[in-house]
Amino acid sequence: MTLPNFHGAEQPSPPQSATAAETGPALFVKAHRFLDAEGDYAQVKAADLYPYFRAIEVSEGTRAVIHGREIIMAGSNNYLGLTGHPKVVEAAQAAIAKYGTGCTGSRFLNGTLDLHLELEERLAAFMGKEGCVLFSTGYMTNQGVIQSLAGKGDYVLSDKDNHACIVAGTRVTFAETLRYRHDDMRHLRVQLEKAHRERPDAGKLIVTDGVFSMSGTLAQVPELVALAREFGAALMLDDAHAVGVVGEGGRGSASAFGMLGDIDLVTGTFSKSFASLGGFVVGSHAVTEYIRHSASAHIFSASMPPANVATVLACLDILEAEPERLERLAEISDFMREGFRALGFNVWTSQTPIIPVVVGDMMTCFKFWKDLLEEGVFVNAVVPPAVPAGQALMRTSYMATHSDEELNRILDAFRKVGLKHGVIAANGQPGHHAQLNGLAD
């Protein structure tokens, strides 16, 4: 089955049943095969197990309405719970009243507002860096930064579990990409040694998620820094799921190790803790100014709308003024990890508010997801190739605004559904389904 690809890996080919003569241009054959009535997609849709593109009718932080039913949202990246905060909403509305709804141009031309400059200055100062460049989305940030810095004759060294936007960046650059096994520092060393042997003077960029979006684990920042220094490589962390989540004052994955000053480039997004849309990169003045003037994704795209920028500024104010939100988020994360493990679920080695709950095969995953929704809990179903075969999972994620009652209701729903599908056993151990798939801790 061809499903959303969370990491940019190649998709399997769909069943061979349609022909060009039946579907028109050969280019569209793949689309008709995807919709084949005998295929997995059609069967999953017909069984009402398809978990993607579900319309949310009302969204109010930890609560949402789907098909007229109120549910608890446990699948959002709204980590600080700020999407509906009165100060955030007021800031967005005020920006629209003053500037209108859009900039109608790129930052190079008519699309730079005083708000953009203010946010760049604030973020650079917040992250302890000299410069900052805003992009219109987080995806464009990583794609644009890699494309602008790594050119012909250079190397990009990329973790195999990096987000799809990093993979996209490696595909549009003329640099050679060497992928290393996920979180495997020994293999990264092997790849760095290979690059050094082939072209000793070549530029090298190590790029990795700071927090991996499926496992919720932190990158090995100290080891990455040491390898970057040894081989003269630049180090870039994608902190989309880390800024506003972990580290001192929410400054991200490197900050969690006290090493923010050792990182050359940090990228992030505004679509998670900052309750908006857009992205940024921070680094030295020279490097960020070069990116500003050479990244196609920045130069040839309309700038962030004023309401989006004002939203981020308001969220940054709240983050700095209310550190207790981060403390609450950490407490919730620990509570839920311990709760899932006590029930017998495998949550891998999550260290953040992203907590994967391993279910097993794809169809069990879809059924599990549907039953959770019936119990009033919304999470995200993740299946291969986004995760290894046999380790389809429920990706749960938490907000600082989840109440204790909501958290316990989520655990109760997982217990009930987990027992139904044999993923856990009544004695608090992994169930037969997990054991058959080799998923027991």
C-alpha positions in Angstrom: 0.0 0.0 0.0 1.3 3.5 -0.9 0.9 5.7 2.2 2.3 9.0 3.4 6.1 8.9 3.5 7.3 10.6 6.7 11.1 10.2 6.0 11.4 10.6 2.2 12.2 6.9 1.5 11.3 5.4 -1.8 7.7 4.1 -2.0 6.9 0.6 -3.1 5.3 0.2 -6.5 1.5 -0.4 -6.4 0.0 -3.6 -8.0 0.3 -3.9 -11.7 -3.3 -3.9 -13.0 -4.0 -0.8 -15.0 -2.6 -0.1 -18.5 -1.9 3.2 -20.3 -4.6 2.4 -22.8 -7.1 2.2 -19.9 -6.0 5.3 -18.1 -4.8 7.7 -20.8 -1.3 9.2 -20.6 1.3 6.7 -19.3 2.3 9.2 -16.6 -1.1 8.6 -14.9 -1.0 4.8 -14.8 0.5 4.9 -11.3 -2.5 7.0 -10.1 -5.0 4.5 -11.4 -3.1 1.6 -10.0 -3.2 3.3 -6.6 -7.0 3.4 -6.7 -7.3 -0.2 -7.9 -10.5 -1.7 -6.3 -8.5 -4.8 -5.3 -5.7 -2.8 -3.7 -5.0 -2.2 0.0 -6.0 1.5 -0.3 -9.5 0.7 -1.6 -10.0 -2.0 1.0 -8.9 0.2 3.9 -11.1 3.0 2.7 -14.1 0.7 2.3 -13.6 -0.6 5.8 -13.5 3.0 7.2 -10.1 2.3 8.6 -8.3 5.0 6.6 -6.8 7.3 9.2 -5.5 10.2 7.0 -7.1 13.5 5.9 -9.8 13.2 8.6 -11.6 16.6 8.8 -11.5 18.2 12.2 -14.5 20.4 12.6 -13.5 22.2 15.8 -10.0 22.4 17.3 -9.6 23.9 20.8 -6.2 22.8 22.1 -6.5 19.4 23.7 -10.1 19.0 22.6 -11.4 18.6 19.0 -14.6 17.6 17.2 -14.6 15.0 14.5 -17.9 13.9 12.9 -19.8 15.8 15.6 -18.0 13.9 18.4 -15.7 15.5 20.9 -12.4 13.8 21.3 -9.1 14.3 23.1 -6.3 15.4 20.8 -3.2 13.3 21.4 -1.7 13.7 18.0 -0.9 17.3 17.6 2.5 19.1 17.6 1.0 22.0 19.5 3.4 21.3 22.3 2.9 24.4 24.3 -0.8 24.5 23.7 -0.7 28.1 22.3 -2.8 27.9 19.2 -5.9 29.3 21.0 -4.1 31.4 23.6 -5.9 34.8 23.9 -2.6 36.8 23.5 -1.6 34.8 20.4 -5.0 35.2 18.8 -5.1 38.9 19.6 -1.6 39.4 18.1 -2.6 37.7 14.9 -5.8 39.8 14.6 -3.9 43.0 15.2 -1.4 42.2 12.5 -4.1 41.6 10.0 -5.7 44.9 10.9 -2.5 46.8 10.4 -0.8 45.0 7.5 -3.6 43.0 5.8 -3.6 39.3 5.2 -0.5 38.9 3.1 2.7 40.5 1.8 2.2 39.5 -1.9 5.9 39.3 -2.6 9.2 37.9 -1.6 11.4 39.2 1.1 13.8 40.5 -1.5 11.3 42.8 -3.0 8.1 44.1 -1.3 7.7 41.3 1.2 9.8 42.5 4.2 7.9 44.0 7.0 9.3 45.5 10.2 7.7 42.4 11.9 10.0 40.1 9.9 13.1 42.0 11.0 11.9 42.0 14.6 11.3 38.3 14.6 14.7 37.6 13.1 16.4 39.7 15.7 14.4 38.1 18.5 15.1 34.5 17.4 18.8 35.1 16.9 19.1 36.5 20.4 16.9 33.7 21.9 19.1 31.1 20.3 22.4 32.8 21.1 23.4 33.2 17.4 24.4 36.2 15.3 21.9 35.9 12.5 18.6 34.5 11.5 16.7 34.0 8.2 13.0 33.4 8.0 11.4 31.0 5.5 7.8 30.6 4.6 7.6 27.0 5.8 9.8 24.6 7.8 10.1 22.3 4.9 11.5 25.1 2.7 13.9 26.0 5.4 15.8 22.7 5.4 15.5 22.3 1.6 16.8 25.9 1.1 19.6 25.9 3.6 21.1 22.6 2.3 20.8 23.7 -1.4 22.4 27.0 -0.8 25.4 25.8 1.2 26.3 22.4 -0.2 27.5 22.6 -3.8 29.3 20.5 -6.4 32.3 18.8 -4.9 30.9 19.0 -1.3 29.4 16.3 0.8 26.2 16.1 2.8 26.2 13.5 5.6 22.6 12.7 6.5 21.0 10.4 9.1 18.8 7.8 7.4 15.8 8.8 9.6 16.0 12.5 8.8 12.8 14.2 7.9 11.6 14.3 4.3 12.5 18.0 3.9 16.1 17.3 4.7 16.0 14.5 2.1 14.5 16.9 -0.4 17.4 19.3 0.3 19.9 16.6 -0.4 18.2 15.9 -3.7 18.2 19.4 -5.1 21.9 20.1 -4.2 24.8 19.2 -6.5 26.7 17.9 -3.5 27.2 14.2 -3.0 25.1 12.8 -0.2 26.4 10.0 2.1 23.7 8.6 4.4 24.6 7.0 7.7 22.6 4.5 9.6 20.2 6.0 12.0 21.9 7.5 15.1 25.0 5.3 14.3 28.1 7.4 15.1 30.4 4.7 14.0 28.9 4.6 10.6 28.9 8.4 10.4 32.7 8.2 11.1 33.1 5.7 8.3 31.2 8.0 5.9 33.3 11.0 7.0 36.5 9.0 6.5 35.3 8.1 3.0 34.6 11.7 2.1 38.0 12.7 3.5 39.8 10.1 1.4 38.1 11.0 -1.8 38.3 14.8 -1.5 40.3 15.9 1.6 39.5 19.6 1.0 35.8 19.3 0.2 33.2 21.0 2.3 31.2 18.7 4.5 27.8 19.3 6.1 26.5 16.9 8.8 22.7 17.3 9.1 20.4 15.5 11.4 17.1 15.9 13.2 17.7 17.2 16.7 14.6 15.3 17.9 13.4 12.5 15.6 9.8 12.9 14.8 8.7 9.3 15.0 10.8 8.0 17.9 10.8 11.1 20.0 14.5 10.6 20.7 17.3 13.2 20.9 20.2 13.1 18.5 23.6 12.3 20.0 24.7 15.9 20.0 28.1 15.6 21.9 29.3 12.8 19.6 28.1 14.8 16.5 30.0 17.9 17.7 33.2 15.8 18.3 33.0 14.2 14.8 32.3 17.5 13.1 35.4 19.1 14.7 37.6 16.1 14.0 36.8 16.2 10.3 36.3 19.9 9.8 32.6 19.5 9.0 29.8 22.0 9.6 27.0 20.7 11.8 23.3 21.5 11.2 20.5 20.4 13.6 16.8 20.4 12.5 15.1 21.3 15.7 11.5 21.4 14.4 10.4 19.2 17.4 13.0 20.6 19.8 12.8 24.4 19.9 10.0 25.3 22.4 10.1 21.7 23.7 13.5 20.8 25.2 16.6 22.5 26.4 17.2 25.5 28.6 14.1 27.7 28.1 13.1 25.6 25.1 16.2 26.4 23.1 16.4 22.9 21.6 18.3 19.7 21.4 21.9 21.1 21.6 20.8 23.2 24.6 19.6 20.1 26.3 23.3 19.0 26.4 24.6 22.6 27.1 26.2 22.7 23.6 24.2 25.3 21.7 27.3 27.4 21.1 29.0 24.4 19.4 26.4 24.1 16.6 26.9 25.9 13.4 23.3 26.0 12.2 20.0 25.3 13.8 16.8 25.2 11.8 13.2 25.1 13.1 9.6 25.5 12.3 6.8 27.7 13.6 4.1 25.1 12.9 4.5 23.3 16.3 5.4 25.1 19.5 5.0 28.5 17.9 1.4 27.8 16.7 1.9 29.3 13.3 3.5 28.5 9.9 7.0 29.2 8.7 10.5 28.3 9.5 14.0 29.8 10.4 17.7 29.1 10.4 20.1 30.7 12.9 23.9 30.8 12.7 26.8 33.1 12.3 26.2 36.5 10.6 28.3 35.6 7.5 26.5 32.2 6.9 23.0 33.5 7.5 23.6 36.5 5.2 24.9 34.1 2.5 21.8 31.9 2.9 19.5 35.0 2.7 21.0 35.9 -0.7 21.4 32.4 -2.2 18.6 30.1 -1.0 16.1 29.7 -3.8 13.4 28.6 -1.4 13.8 32.0 0.3 14.4 34.2 -2.7 11.6 33.0 -4.9 8.8 32.5 -2.4 6.4 35.0 -0.9 7.2 35.9 2.6 5.5 34.8 5.8 2.1 36.6 6.2 2.0 39.2 8.9 -0.4 37.3 11.1 1.9 34.3 11.1 4.9 36.5 12.1 2.9 38.2 14.9 1.8 34.8 16.2 5.3 33.6 16.6 6.4 36.8 18.4 3.5 36.4 20.8 4.4 32.7 21.4 8.0 33.7 22.0 6.9 36.2 24.6 4.8 33.5 26.4 7.6 31.0 26.2 10.1 33.4 27.8 7.6 34.6 30.4 6.1 31.2 31.4 8.9 28.5 31.7 6.4 26.5 33.7 4.9 25.4 30.5 8.1 23.5 29.6 8.2 22.0 33.1 4.6 20.8 32.8 5.3 19.4 29.3 8.3 17.4 30.7 6.2 16.1 33.6 3.4 15.0 31.2 5.9 13.3 28.9 7.4 11.3 31.8 4.0 10.4 33.1 2.7 9.1 29.8 5.9 7.1 29.0 5.7 5.4 32.4 2.0 4.8 32.0 2.3 3.1 28.7 5.2 1.0 29.8 3.3 -0.1 32.9 0.5 -1.3 30.7 3.0 -3.4 28.7 3.4 -1.2 25.6 6.6 -0.7 23.7 7.4 3.0 23.4 10.9 2.6 22.1 13.3 5.0 23.8 11.3 8.2 23.6 12.8 11.2 25.5 10.3 13.9 24.5 6.5 14.6 24.2 6.6 12.4 21.1 5.8 8.9 22.4 5.4 6.1 19.8 3.3 3.2 20.9 4.2 0.1 18.8 1.2 -1.9 17.6 2.7 -4.3 15.0 1.4 -5.0 11.4 -0.3 -2.4 9.2 -3.9 -3.6 9.4 -3.8 -4.0 13.2 -2.5 -0.5 13.3 -5.4 0.8 11.3 -7.9 -1.1 13.4 -6.2 0.1 16.6 -6.4 3.7 15.4 -10.1 3.4 14.6 -11.0 1.8 17.9 -9.1 4.6 19.8 -11.1 7.2 17.9 -14.3 5.4 19.0 -13.0 5.7 22.5 -12.6 9.4 22.0 -8.9 9.7 21.5 -7.2 11.0 18.3 -3.6 9.9 17.6 -1.6 9.3 14.4 -1.3 6.0 12.7 2.2 5.4 11.2 3.0 2.5 9.0 6.0 1.4 6.8 8.0 2.7 5.1 7.9 5.5 7.7 8.8 2.8 10.4 10.3 -0.7 10.0 8.1 -3.5 8.8 6.2 -5.1 11.7 6.5 -2.0 13.9 3.6 0.1 12.8 2.7 2.4 15.6 0.4 5.0 17.2 2.4 8.3 17.2 1.2 10.1 20.3 2.3 13.6 21.2 1.3 15.9 24.1 0.7 19.5 25.0 1.5 21.4 28.2 -2.2 22.1 28.5 -3.3 18.4 28.7 -5.1 17.9 32.1 -4.4 14.9 34.4 -8.0 13.7 33.6 -7.3 13.7 29.9 -4.0 11.9 30.3 -5.7 9.1 32.3 -8.5 8.9 29.8 -5.9 8.4 27.0 -4.2 5.6 29.0 -7.5 3.9 29.7 -8.4 4.0 26.0 -5.0 2.5 25.1 -5.4 -0.2 27.7 -8.9 -1.2 26.4 -7.9 -1.2 22.8 -4.5 -2.8 23.4 -6.1 -5.8 25.2 -8.7 -6.1 22.4 -6.0 -6.5 19.8 -3.6 -8.5 21.8 -0.9 -5.9 21.8 -0.7 -6.0 25.6 -1.8 -8.7 28.1 -3.9 -8.3 31.2 -0.8 -8.9 33.4 0.9 -5.7 32.0 3.2 -7.6 29.6 3.4 -7.2 25.9 0.6 -9.2 24.3 1.0 -12.1 21.8 0.8 -9.7 18.8 3.8 -7.7 20.0 5.7 -10.9 20.8 5.0 -12.4 17.5 6.4 -9.4 15.8 9.5 -9.3 18.0 8.5 -6.0 19.6 8.7 -6.8 23.3 11.2 -4.7 25.2 
